Amino acid sequence: MSSGLLIVTVFILEAVSALLDGMGYGTIATALWNIYCNITGNKKAAERLELKDAIVQLRRDLRTVSSVDEFARWAKMRRRLDALSAKFEGVSSDLAIERTAFELYANLVLRAIIYGLRAAVNIYNYREAVFYVPANWFYPILWFLSLPSSPMGSVSVTVWSLTCNRVCKRAAAVFNRVLKPVATPQHIRSSAAEADSAARN
């Protein structure tokens, strides 16, 4: 692999790895589960949604029926609600098990792909020089930059990977901090609420 391609390949792999770490593999696995359900039309997910809608509607109807004046009708609706609720719990439980298994496998596959590619690039190119550095600038640490087996005076793929990984993780952390909404402290919210209440009074 040419040095230019090696530089770009390692950097992209480390950037993707840092991005996935920053987002969280669990979050990505959840998004993949939602996509999977939408594409395949998961029957359990659709059934759960239908049951949920039916339960909500039945509860609304039940509120309009008097348990004293229309006891027979109320009791029938109540039994139906209990049956639907039990079925909803069963479907939800089955779906939760299926979802957990899917997310676990997705998480493992994503990690295996990323870490596997990183390891393969490092192992395959462990003797290659990514690029050379001026000897008079880095003389005391030239041996370190070439570890484990690159020519002296060069930067090895291992050192370049570690450097890219550190830089990408720092950049991802800064990016997350910038995008993260600023949480208003509790005492500030309380003060603001009190001031608003006083203004209204």
C-alpha positions as MATLAB code, in Angstrom:
seq = 'MSSGLLIVTVFILEAVSALLDGMGYGTIATALWNIYCNITGNKKAAERLELKDAIVQLRRDLRTVSSVDEFARWAKMRRRLDALSAKFEGVSSDLAIERTAFELYANLVLRAIIYGLRAAVNIYNYREAVFYVPANWFYPILWFLSLPSSPMGSVSVTVWSLTCNRVCKRAAAVFNRVLKPVATPQHIRSSAAEADSAARN';
ca = [
       0.000    0.000    0.000;
       1.401    3.420   -0.937;
       2.262    5.793    1.892;
      -0.372    8.359    0.846;
      -3.116    5.735    0.720;
      -1.938    4.303    4.038;
      -2.092    7.732    5.705;
      -5.642    8.336    4.482;
      -6.862    4.783    5.199;
      -5.600    4.774    8.783;
      -6.982    8.250    9.443;
     -10.431    7.340    8.063;
     -10.558    4.131   10.119;
      -9.600    5.971   13.305;
     -12.055    8.805   12.565;
     -14.911    6.323   12.025;
     -13.906    4.460   15.195;
     -13.892    7.695   17.229;
     -17.244    8.709   15.717;
     -18.837    5.384   16.628;
     -17.357    5.550   20.132;
     -18.694    9.092   20.536;
     -22.174    8.216   19.298;
     -22.216    4.967   21.232;
     -22.521    1.527   19.686;
     -25.769    1.005   21.604;
     -27.333    4.070   19.986;
     -26.298    2.895   16.528;
     -27.611   -0.616   17.241;
     -30.971    0.886   18.287;
     -31.124    2.924   15.074;
     -30.335   -0.231   13.061;
     -33.148   -2.057   14.896;
     -35.636    0.671   13.939;
     -34.464    0.537   10.320;
     -34.727   -3.270   10.362;
     -38.302   -3.096   11.699;
     -39.305   -0.536    9.059;
     -37.767   -2.517    6.196;
     -38.945   -5.992    7.208;
     -42.289   -4.905    8.682;
     -41.700   -6.733   11.957;
     -44.992   -8.459   12.839;
     -44.497   -8.268   16.588;
     -43.742   -4.528   16.441;
     -46.835   -3.942   14.288;
     -48.983   -6.116   16.586;
     -47.702   -4.268   19.653;
     -48.616   -0.941   18.056;
     -52.106   -2.174   17.185;
     -52.642   -3.498   20.715;
     -51.455   -0.225   22.200;
     -53.910    1.764   20.063;
     -56.739   -0.638   20.957;
     -55.967   -0.363   24.682;
     -55.867    3.434   24.560;
     -59.191    3.559   22.701;
     -60.804    1.027   25.048;
     -59.715    3.006   28.097;
     -61.288    6.122   26.620;
     -64.521    4.231   25.979;
     -64.444    2.743   29.473;
     -64.377    6.214   31.024;
     -67.679    7.040   29.337;
     -69.458    3.974   30.782;
     -70.790    4.030   34.323;
     -69.785    1.006   36.396;
     -73.029    1.386   38.398;
     -75.667    2.117   35.741;
     -74.205   -0.103   32.993;
     -72.347   -2.694   35.037;
     -72.702   -5.564   32.528;
     -71.309   -3.477   29.664;
     -68.606   -2.013   31.901;
     -67.546   -5.472   33.142;
     -67.393   -6.816   29.566;
     -65.221   -3.891   28.441;
     -63.058   -4.299   31.545;
     -62.461   -8.003   30.818;
     -61.561   -7.160   27.237;
     -59.160   -4.458   28.451;
     -57.495   -6.905   30.849;
     -57.138   -9.496   28.070;
     -55.645   -6.943   25.667;
     -53.290   -5.653   28.377;
     -52.076   -9.192   29.121;
     -51.541   -9.858   25.422;
     -49.744   -6.502   25.072;
     -47.378   -7.421   27.919;
     -46.621  -10.791   26.300;
     -45.925   -9.281   22.871;
     -43.829   -6.510   24.449;
     -41.776   -9.083   26.342;
     -41.150  -11.161   23.192;
     -40.278   -8.031   21.218;
     -37.895   -6.847   23.945;
     -36.033  -10.182   23.840;
     -35.830  -10.033   20.033;
     -34.663   -6.425   20.136;
     -32.010   -7.123   22.783;
     -30.627  -10.039   20.753;
     -30.577   -7.959   17.555;
     -28.844   -5.013   19.239;
     -26.277   -7.322   20.858;
     -25.400   -8.941   17.530;
     -25.327   -5.567   15.742;
     -23.051   -4.156   18.441;
     -20.678   -7.132   18.185;
     -20.618   -7.052   14.374;
     -19.904   -3.304   14.282;
     -17.066   -3.678   16.776;
     -15.661   -6.711   14.954;
     -15.652   -4.845   11.633;
     -14.021   -1.683   12.995;
     -11.458   -3.353   15.260;
     -10.822   -6.098   12.709;
     -10.087   -3.608    9.924;
      -7.820   -1.565   12.203;
      -5.904   -4.673   13.275;
      -5.630   -5.981    9.690;
      -4.206   -2.689    8.397;
      -1.693   -2.533   11.256;
      -0.595   -6.164   10.930;
      -0.369   -6.141    7.132;
       1.655   -2.901    7.037;
       3.669   -3.215   10.253;
       6.984   -2.967    8.332;
       5.862   -0.091    6.126;
       6.938    3.512    6.636;
       3.921    5.800    6.632;
       6.186    8.818    6.091;
       9.697    9.978    7.039;
      10.539   12.743    9.478;
      13.593   15.022    9.646;
      16.163   13.203   11.801;
      17.468   16.393   13.445;
      13.938   17.290   14.661;
      13.025   13.981   16.277;
      16.422   12.395   16.997;
      15.767   11.353   20.621;
      12.541    9.512   19.746;
      13.248    8.223   16.228;
      13.330    4.640   17.514;
       9.914    5.100   19.146;
       8.301    6.572   16.014;
       9.431    3.569   13.957;
       8.123    0.893   16.370;
       7.631   -1.988   15.916;
       9.495   -2.715   12.668;
       9.494    0.320   10.362;
      12.743    1.770    8.997;
      14.564    4.120   11.353;
      13.635    7.740   10.695;
      10.086    6.908    9.645;
       6.710    6.905   11.373;
       5.269    3.387   11.612;
       1.630    2.539   10.932;
       1.210    1.652   14.625;
       2.386    5.053   15.848;
       0.371    6.815   13.144;
      -2.753    4.849   14.187;
      -2.276    5.772   17.849;
      -1.769    9.429   16.942;
      -4.847    9.547   14.686;
      -6.903    7.736   17.323;
      -5.937   10.245   20.024;
      -6.586   13.268   17.800;
      -9.931   11.940   16.504;
     -11.144   11.097   20.011;
     -10.224   14.568   21.272;
     -11.969   16.155   18.276;
     -15.070   13.979   18.842;
     -15.144   14.952   22.532;
     -14.945   18.663   21.665;
     -17.611   18.233   18.982;
     -19.955   16.491   21.441;
     -19.393   19.236   24.024;
     -20.243   21.926   21.476;
     -23.411   20.181   20.287;
     -24.573   19.117   23.748;
     -27.358   21.416   24.971;
     -26.422   23.480   27.984;
     -28.397   22.245   30.992;
     -29.911   24.985   33.097;
     -29.003   24.487   36.768;
     -31.909   23.696   39.087;
     -31.560   26.806   41.234;
     -31.615   29.052   38.147;
     -34.784   27.339   36.895;
     -36.376   27.712   40.338;
     -35.476   31.392   40.523;
     -36.851   31.993   37.048;
     -40.104   30.213   37.935;
     -40.459   32.250   41.145;
     -39.809   35.506   39.298;
     -42.376   34.582   36.653;
     -44.920   33.704   39.350;
     -44.281   36.986   41.151;
     -44.655   38.935   37.910;
     -48.027   37.302   37.232;
     -49.277   38.089   40.754;
];
